[in-house]
């Protein structure tokens, strides 16, 4: 989920000139309040790691290499029950 939110932040920065400072995922059906939110860092280093991972994955796809999905993307059960957002300062 963190990967997805960071990817949204990159798109928002590029296309909307929006400057998010953090991401937040809220799990709507979490029984434990401590697990109901996931804060996602959107600092330059975190976003650069996501950009690198996307570029490497795209390169492998273009070369027709089999590649494994990022772990965050395979956790689809959690993704179905969550909302995500990015916020600016």
C-alpha positions as CSV (number, residue, x, y, z in Angstrom):
1,X,0.0,0.0,0.0
2,X,2.9,2.4,0.8
3,X,4.2,1.9,-2.8
4,X,0.8,2.9,-4.3
5,X,0.4,6.0,-2.1
6,X,4.0,7.1,-3.0
7,X,3.3,6.6,-6.7
8,X,0.1,8.7,-6.4
9,X,2.2,11.4,-4.7
10,X,4.7,11.4,-7.6
11,X,1.9,11.8,-10.1
12,X,0.3,14.6,-8.1
13,X,3.6,16.4,-7.9
14,X,4.2,16.1,-11.6
15,X,0.8,16.6,-13.1
16,X,-0.9,18.8,-10.6
17,X,2.0,20.7,-9.1
18,X,0.7,19.5,-5.7
19,X,3.4,19.2,-3.0
20,X,2.2,16.4,-0.6
21,X,4.3,16.1,2.6
22,X,2.8,12.8,3.8
23,X,0.5,10.1,2.7
24,X,-2.1,8.4,4.9
25,X,-4.0,5.1,4.4
26,X,-7.1,4.5,6.6
27,X,-8.3,1.0,7.0
28,X,-12.1,1.3,7.4
29,X,-12.7,-2.1,8.9
30,X,-9.7,-2.3,11.3
31,X,-10.7,-3.7,14.7
32,X,-7.6,-2.4,16.3
33,X,-7.4,1.5,16.4
34,X,-3.6,1.3,16.3
35,X,-3.7,-0.5,13.0
36,X,-6.4,1.6,11.4
37,X,-4.0,4.1,9.9
38,X,-0.7,3.8,8.0
39,X,1.3,6.9,7.5
40,X,3.4,6.9,4.4
41,X,6.6,9.0,4.2
42,X,6.8,11.1,1.1
43,X,10.3,12.6,1.5
44,X,12.6,12.9,-1.5
45,X,14.5,9.7,-0.7
46,X,11.3,7.6,-0.4
47,X,9.9,8.9,-3.6
48,X,13.2,8.3,-5.4
49,X,13.2,4.7,-4.3
50,X,9.7,4.3,-5.8
51,X,10.7,6.0,-9.1
52,X,13.7,3.6,-9.3
53,X,11.6,0.6,-8.7
54,X,9.1,1.7,-11.4
55,X,11.9,2.3,-13.9
56,X,13.5,-1.1,-13.2
57,X,10.1,-2.9,-13.4
58,X,9.3,-1.1,-16.7
59,X,12.7,-2.0,-18.1
60,X,12.1,-5.7,-17.3
61,X,8.7,-5.6,-18.9
62,X,10.1,-4.1,-22.0
63,X,12.8,-6.7,-22.1
64,X,10.0,-9.4,-21.6
65,X,11.7,-10.6,-18.4
66,X,9.4,-12.2,-15.8
67,X,9.2,-10.0,-12.8
68,X,7.7,-10.2,-9.4
69,X,5.2,-7.6,-8.2
70,X,6.3,-5.3,-5.4
71,X,5.1,-6.8,-2.0
72,X,2.8,-3.8,-1.3
73,X,0.9,-4.4,-4.5
74,X,0.2,-8.0,-3.8
75,X,-1.6,-7.3,-0.5
76,X,-4.9,-6.7,-2.4
77,X,-7.1,-7.7,0.5
78,X,-5.9,-4.8,2.6
79,X,-6.2,-2.5,-0.4
80,X,-9.8,-3.3,-1.0
81,X,-10.8,-2.1,2.5
82,X,-8.6,1.0,2.6
83,X,-8.8,4.6,1.5
84,X,-5.7,6.5,0.6
85,X,-4.8,10.1,0.4
86,X,-1.9,12.5,0.2
87,X,-1.9,15.8,2.1
88,X,0.1,19.0,1.7
89,X,1.4,21.2,4.4
